[in-house]
Amino acid sequence: MQPQGPLCPLSPGPISSILVNRYGSRPVVMFGGLLCGVGMISAAFCTSILQLYICVGFITGEMGLKFSFVYLNCFPGFGLALNLQPSVIIIGKYFLKKRPIANGLAMAGSPVMLCTLAPLNQFLFDNFGWRGSFLILGAILLNCCVAGALFRPIGPGTALVKTQVTEEGKDALKGKITTDGPMENKTEEEGEKDCFEKVNQYLDFSLFRHRGFLIYLIGNVLMFLGFFAPIVFLAPYAKHTGIDDYSAASLLSILAIVDMVARPTTGIVANSRWVRPRIQYFFSFAIAFNGACHLLCPLASSYTGLIVYSSFFGLAFGMVCAMLFETLMDLVGAARFTSAIGLVTIAECCTILLGPPIGGIIVDTFGDYKYMFIKCGAVMVLAGTFLFIMNYYNYRMLAKEEKERKAKEEDPNSLRTENEGKKNWNKDSTQDGPELEPLREKGEGLKKEMNGTNEV
């Protein structure tokens, strides 16, 4: 069983975000662990490949389960989706000062499983068969329920997290409600407003007006076109160059070991006072570095060269994975991260699923793997360059907006001008024009009559 990356269960991502916003991380993770266990145990009683796809792929999640004749991969399932996202979301609630380190350590679990589960699967298959292996793996995955029970809520409001809705989001979703319309139209608009408020309470669509979020979304969608394909084709490429099966498979183990060390190390570096204020630049560099490794991969024609490539690829892959969620938290904040990750996965799942098939088409077309690596490298270098330039623009705009805000708060003349403007507006609004003079005189006459001072 080999997890293919940190964002494997993507399609149910928005559902996971809505459930976390509604019920909190603890019950969602426990329910996801239950789905994983039930899916794997049910797979032990399957009699066809279609049933295995439903149980292992759809219910459990995107997992590579490789036995001698069963290989299931790249199916977005609910179980792991309900485990991954709440686990990442709760890091933002537990940690603030050392959050990059926490993210790096948490994401290090994927390469650990990549190293250990492959030999475990083979051992289980040799001793218990594939049905017994599914039963044992299902029992192991049920421990996710125990892990979810340890997700202690922080504060009374943690169970029900309400996203921060900006004024722009309210205007975009609810619209303007006028007071001088028919009562029927007003009732309909109030109903639409209540509906939009309920939807926006659990999935904050106003993030699509957030400049940093849009930059992150576009860059990541582009990046994932070339992110996972090199892992899928690394071993076949080694075999294509004449390397034996065992040595080709060991390249993935080398990649996973370096990846396992790189993720927490990257978290420590990202948490330093020199890097964290500009962590978006570090993330852009990691993506471009990843792409550069793929561009140089065709030069590695020997087994030694592929070992060097696998080592650098593991380093670059771990750097990207360690900062993938931290950079999103840095942009939108922990309060809106739950909705942000759900919306991001909607767009990213398409490019993640398209990346390996496009790579396979390139290999079939040219009959060589090097063009696939060049494609992936070029796409990732382009994504890293885009993120670097746009994050520079975003940082400049944020500094400019902050400077204008401080100048407005510190300048007493601007406050005085605003107060004078309000006074003049009130004075102009209460001043009578010539067309209102008869009404004003009539009003004064009524006032005199009420006071008993009416003159004849």
Salt bridges, closest charged atoms under 4 A:
GLU167 OE2 - LYS170 NZ 3.90
GLU197 OE2 - LYS174 NZ 3.82
ASP204 OD2 - ARG336 NE 3.19
ASP259 OD1 - ARG263 NE 2.76
GLU326 OE1 - ARG99 NE 2.98
GLU401 OE2 - ARG211 NH1 3.41
GLU402 OE2 - ARG405 NH2 2.40
GLU409 OE2 - ARG405 NH1 2.76
GLU418 OE2 - LYS408 NZ 3.76
GLU437 OE2 - ARG440 NH2 2.06
GLU444 OE2 - ARG440 NH1 2.62
